[in-house]
Structures are given as C-alpha cells and as structure tokens.
Amino acid sequence: QKVVEEYLLQQLVAALPPSYPSAPDTTLVRFSYFQKQVVIGSCFSLLSFGNPTTGKNVDVEFCPSRGLIRNYFDDANAFVIPLTPSILRKRKPCLTAEARCLSGGFREAVNLLLRSELVIQDPPSVVNGLTLYTHTLCVKRLTPRTMSDELAYGKLLARAFITEARRTRQRGSDPLRLVRSFIRSHYSAEPLSALALCAQLSALLLGFGSATPSDVEHLSPPIAELMSGAACSALERADGNEASLAAIIAVARFAVNPRGHKEESAEARSVSIQLPSARSIRLLRLPQAEVDMSALVSVALA
C-alpha cells in the first residue's frame, strides 16, 4: 500500500504545473482517492483507487504467481501483468512485462473494447458477478457477442447471485451487502446512476434467476429498499430540474416493464438515460417476455 501510494503521489507531483503553490501532502492519495483494501490470508490483496465523483476505479491486485487463481469478470477490462523479481529489480533490462487477458494477449482485449463486446469466461465463479455484469451493461455499454451468450450470462449470473444471497441470509447477514458496497464505491456521487443500476439488476435477477417464491419474498424488500433510497437521493439531487425528473421517470418505467423480445437487437432494446453530468447510462431490456416485476414493484411502492 505504501509503495503504491508513494508512486501515485510522485506521478501527481510530476503532473502539477511549476507554479503550483506547494507539494501535495503525503496523505492526499489515501484520503482523496483510496477506496478500499482487501487482504485474503497471504495469497491475495487488493488496493482500489478511484474518483468518487465519477465512480471510476482502478483495482490493483496482488497474488503470488503460483498462488490464488483470480476469476476476473471479463476479458476486456481485467488484465494480468506478471511482475517477476527479475523485472521488479531490473536485473535483466531486456525483460518486459506483458499484459494479458484471460483469452489471449493485450491486443485481443483492446479489440473487444473497440467492438464494445463482452466476454466472460466463467460467469458463476465471479464474486458479485451479477452486479459487475449490470455495471458493464449500463455504464461501460458492453454487450455479449451473441443473443445466446446474453441469455447464458443472465441465467448463470442471476442464479449464482440467488444461491449466494440465500447462503448469506442463512448466516444472518445482509444478502445485498456486496451490491451496497459496490454502489457506495462507484455511484456515491450519482444517485440516478445507482437507481438505474438497481433497476437493471432487479430485472436481470427476476427475469433470469428462476427465483422461487421464497427467494422473491426475501429479496424483494431489500432490493426495493435499495431502489427507494436511490430514488429519494436522485429526487433530492434533481431539485426540481425537469431533465433530471424526466430521467428518473424513465428509469421507473423501465423498472416496471423491462421486457424485450428475442427478435430485437441489443441496440433496439437499449434505453438511454441522460445523467446530470452530461454522460448517459444504458438500460437494456431483456430479450424475453416472461419477466414478472409485480412483486418487487408492489413492495417498492409500499
């Protein structure tokens, strides 16, 4: 952590103009950009740095080369850069570190980004996968390559979410704790984006998860609470602005009816929501007609 923070501070100082009154304090990175730290035994650690205003993060993850196998979410946004002792100590100047994605080299990952395509190698094994999938659809605007991929990802991730939520609930913990943590770290400054994320996630969950009545009964109240909180924050931030209110209403309409059709392309099923920051976020209607949001919506209204 200290090494990473010192490096980032050095880069910040180098980017400042010579006329800048004084050098930043050494605690600037930690207090302004440090988001979270995760340590799992002696085999894996994570440092997350980002801008809470934009919700953009960079996760720096460390694990032994022969230690824990990381199940990254998608090929286009997660790279492995092997840093051997020889590279770190510059014992052999000819050695270079090559960034790789799960399915190949750096070039393949860049091509996926250029085509706005989403590839997930092992959806059920990704921690908090449904939330990451929702974020990728809405904010990054990546789309699975084919309709069959979209259906498969939705089903696998939603069912994994429901299974984990059931286990978490049985342990007496909050089944949405990872979702709440993700919203705090990525959407704290944009409640309208948080509301859109909740609407898309709930649509995927009830549309693909094959949730039992018991699952719906237990998940509907916390999801509705999450959506209601985001809606209240978005309304407060809107402060009567007509464009912002129209965006909130558009998200609510999607939440009530996220149905799409398999015959439609992803572009035809996309709903663009304009954000106050001049950016936009996408909501993607599901390519099937059997989504039932009535239970969730009734709880949210209550």
JOLIN-V228922 format. One record per residue. N is the residue number from 1. RES is the residue in one small letter. BURIAL is + if it has 9 or more other ideal C-beta (glycine too) atoms within 8 Angstrom, else -. D_FIRST is the distance of its C-alpha to the first C-alpha in Angstrom with 1 decimal. Layout:
# JOLIN-V228922
n = (N | N)
res = (RES | RES)
burial = (BURIAL | BURIAL)
d_first = (D_FIRST | D_FIRST)
This chain:
# JOLIN-V228922
n = (1 | 2 | 3 | 4 | 5 | 6 | 7 | 8 | 9 | 10 | 11 | 12 | 13 | 14 | 15 | 16 | 17 | 18 | 19 | 20 | 21 | 22 | 23 | 24 | 25 | 26 | 27 | 28 | 29 | 30 | 31 | 32 | 33 | 34 | 35 | 36 | 37 | 38 | 39 | 40 | 41 | 42 | 43 | 44 | 45 | 46 | 47 | 48 | 49 | 50 | 51 | 52 | 53 | 54 | 55 | 56 | 57 | 58 | 59 | 60 | 61 | 62 | 63 | 64 | 65 | 66 | 67 | 68 | 69 | 70 | 71 | 72 | 73 | 74 | 75 | 76 | 77 | 78 | 79 | 80 | 81 | 82 | 83 | 84 | 85 | 86 | 87 | 88 | 89 | 90 | 91 | 92 | 93 | 94 | 95 | 96 | 97 | 98 | 99 | 100 | 101 | 102 | 103 | 104 | 105 | 106 | 107 | 108 | 109 | 110 | 111 | 112 | 113 | 114 | 115 | 116 | 117 | 118 | 119 | 120 | 121 | 122 | 123 | 124 | 125 | 126 | 127 | 128 | 129 | 130 | 131 | 132 | 133 | 134 | 135 | 136 | 137 | 138 | 139 | 140 | 141 | 142 | 143 | 144 | 145 | 146 | 147 | 148 | 149 | 150 | 151 | 152 | 153 | 154 | 155 | 156 | 157 | 158 | 159 | 160 | 161 | 162 | 163 | 164 | 165 | 166 | 167 | 168 | 169 | 170 | 171 | 172 | 173 | 174 | 175 | 176 | 177 | 178 | 179 | 180 | 181 | 182 | 183 | 184 | 185 | 186 | 187 | 188 | 189 | 190 | 191 | 192 | 193 | 194 | 195 | 196 | 197 | 198 | 199 | 200 | 201 | 202 | 203 | 204 | 205 | 206 | 207 | 208 | 209 | 210 | 211 | 212 | 213 | 214 | 215 | 216 | 217 | 218 | 219 | 220 | 221 | 222 | 223 | 224 | 225 | 226 | 227 | 228 | 229 | 230 | 231 | 232 | 233 | 234 | 235 | 236 | 237 | 238 | 239 | 240 | 241 | 242 | 243 | 244 | 245 | 246 | 247 | 248 | 249 | 250 | 251 | 252 | 253 | 254 | 255 | 256 | 257 | 258 | 259 | 260 | 261 | 262 | 263 | 264 | 265 | 266 | 267 | 268 | 269 | 270 | 271 | 272 | 273 | 274 | 275 | 276 | 277 | 278 | 279 | 280 | 281 | 282 | 283 | 284 | 285 | 286 | 287 | 288 | 289 | 290 | 291 | 292 | 293 | 294 | 295 | 296 | 297 | 298 | 299 | 300 | 301 | 302)
res = (q | k | v | v | e | e | y | l | l | q | q | l | v | a | a | l | p | p | s | y | p | s | a | p | d | t | t | l | v | r | f | s | y | f | q | k | q | v | v | i | g | s | c | f | s | l | l | s | f | g | n | p | t | t | g | k | n | v | d | v | e | f | c | p | s | r | g | l | i | r | n | y | f | d | d | a | n | a | f | v | i | p | l | t | p | s | i | l | r | k | r | k | p | c | l | t | a | e | a | r | c | l | s | g | g | f | r | e | a | v | n | l | l | l | r | s | e | l | v | i | q | d | p | p | s | v | v | n | g | l | t | l | y | t | h | t | l | c | v | k | r | l | t | p | r | t | m | s | d | e | l | a | y | g | k | l | l | a | r | a | f | i | t | e | a | r | r | t | r | q | r | g | s | d | p | l | r | l | v | r | s | f | i | r | s | h | y | s | a | e | p | l | s | a | l | a | l | c | a | q | l | s | a | l | l | l | g | f | g | s | a | t | p | s | d | v | e | h | l | s | p | p | i | a | e | l | m | s | g | a | a | c | s | a | l | e | r | a | d | g | n | e | a | s | l | a | a | i | i | a | v | a | r | f | a | v | n | p | r | g | h | k | e | e | s | a | e | a | r | s | v | s | i | q | l | p | s | a | r | s | i | r | l | l | r | l | p | q | a | e | v | d | m | s | a | l | v | s | v | a | l | a)
burial = (- | - | - | + | + | + | - | + | + | - | - | + | + | - | - | - | - | - | - | - | - | - | - | + | - | - | - | + | + | - | - | - | + | + | + | - | + | - | - | - | - | - | - | + | + | + | + | + | + | + | - | + | - | - | + | - | + | - | - | + | + | - | + | - | - | - | - | - | - | - | - | + | + | + | + | + | + | + | - | + | - | - | - | - | - | - | + | - | - | - | - | - | - | - | - | - | - | - | + | + | + | - | - | - | + | + | - | + | + | - | - | + | + | - | - | - | + | + | + | + | - | - | + | + | - | + | - | + | + | + | + | + | + | + | + | + | + | + | + | - | - | + | + | + | - | - | - | - | + | + | + | + | + | + | + | + | + | + | + | + | + | + | - | + | + | + | - | + | + | - | - | - | - | - | + | + | + | + | + | + | + | + | + | - | + | + | + | + | - | + | + | + | + | + | + | + | + | + | + | + | + | + | + | + | + | + | + | + | + | - | + | - | - | - | + | + | - | + | + | + | - | + | + | + | - | + | + | + | - | + | + | - | + | + | + | - | + | + | - | - | - | - | - | + | + | - | + | + | - | + | + | + | - | + | + | - | - | + | + | + | + | - | - | + | - | + | - | - | + | + | + | - | + | - | + | + | - | - | - | - | + | + | + | + | + | + | + | + | - | - | + | - | + | - | + | + | + | - | + | + | - | -)
d_first = (0.0 | 3.8 | 5.5 | 5.3 | 6.1 | 8.5 | 10.0 | 10.7 | 12.2 | 14.3 | 15.5 | 16.5 | 18.3 | 20.1 | 21.3 | 22.8 | 26.5 | 27.8 | 29.6 | 26.5 | 27.2 | 24.0 | 20.5 | 17.9 | 16.3 | 12.8 | 12.1 | 13.6 | 10.8 | 9.4 | 13.1 | 14.7 | 12.7 | 10.0 | 12.0 | 10.8 | 8.7 | 10.9 | 11.2 | 14.6 | 15.8 | 14.7 | 15.5 | 13.1 | 9.8 | 9.2 | 7.1 | 10.1 | 10.8 | 14.5 | 17.5 | 19.2 | 22.5 | 22.8 | 20.8 | 19.3 | 15.9 | 13.8 | 12.1 | 9.8 | 10.8 | 10.7 | 13.8 | 16.2 | 19.0 | 21.5 | 19.7 | 19.5 | 21.3 | 19.7 | 22.4 | 21.5 | 23.6 | 25.4 | 25.9 | 25.8 | 22.3 | 20.2 | 19.7 | 18.7 | 17.7 | 18.2 | 16.4 | 18.5 | 18.1 | 21.0 | 19.4 | 16.2 | 18.4 | 21.0 | 23.7 | 25.7 | 25.7 | 27.8 | 25.0 | 23.3 | 20.8 | 22.7 | 21.4 | 23.5 | 24.3 | 25.9 | 29.4 | 29.2 | 27.8 | 26.1 | 29.6 | 30.5 | 27.5 | 28.5 | 32.1 | 31.2 | 29.5 | 32.6 | 34.9 | 32.8 | 33.1 | 31.1 | 30.8 | 29.3 | 29.8 | 29.7 | 29.7 | 30.2 | 27.2 | 24.6 | 22.9 | 24.1 | 26.0 | 28.7 | 26.4 | 24.7 | 28.2 | 29.5 | 26.7 | 27.4 | 31.2 | 31.0 | 28.4 | 27.8 | 31.6 | 31.4 | 34.3 | 35.1 | 37.4 | 40.4 | 41.9 | 41.8 | 38.0 | 37.6 | 39.8 | 38.1 | 34.5 | 35.7 | 37.5 | 34.8 | 31.9 | 34.1 | 35.5 | 32.1 | 31.0 | 34.2 | 33.9 | 30.4 | 31.4 | 34.4 | 32.4 | 30.0 | 33.1 | 34.8 | 31.9 | 32.4 | 29.3 | 29.1 | 29.8 | 28.1 | 24.9 | 22.8 | 25.0 | 24.5 | 20.7 | 21.0 | 23.5 | 21.4 | 18.4 | 20.7 | 24.0 | 23.6 | 25.3 | 27.9 | 29.9 | 32.5 | 30.0 | 29.0 | 32.7 | 33.3 | 30.5 | 32.1 | 35.5 | 34.6 | 32.7 | 35.7 | 38.1 | 36.3 | 36.1 | 39.8 | 41.0 | 39.5 | 38.5 | 42.0 | 41.0 | 43.6 | 45.2 | 43.2 | 39.9 | 41.0 | 42.2 | 38.8 | 36.6 | 38.8 | 38.3 | 34.4 | 34.4 | 37.2 | 35.3 | 32.3 | 34.6 | 36.6 | 33.6 | 32.4 | 36.0 | 36.5 | 33.3 | 34.6 | 38.0 | 36.8 | 34.8 | 37.9 | 40.0 | 43.2 | 42.1 | 44.4 | 42.1 | 39.3 | 41.8 | 43.2 | 39.8 | 39.3 | 42.8 | 42.1 | 39.1 | 41.4 | 44.1 | 41.8 | 40.6 | 44.3 | 45.3 | 42.6 | 45.3 | 45.8 | 47.9 | 47.3 | 49.6 | 47.3 | 44.6 | 41.0 | 41.8 | 44.9 | 43.0 | 40.3 | 40.4 | 38.6 | 37.4 | 37.0 | 34.1 | 34.4 | 31.7 | 34.2 | 32.3 | 33.8 | 32.8 | 34.8 | 36.4 | 37.9 | 41.1 | 41.3 | 43.8 | 46.0 | 48.3 | 47.9 | 45.0 | 45.9 | 43.9 | 46.7 | 45.2 | 41.8 | 43.5 | 46.0 | 43.2 | 41.3 | 44.6 | 45.3)
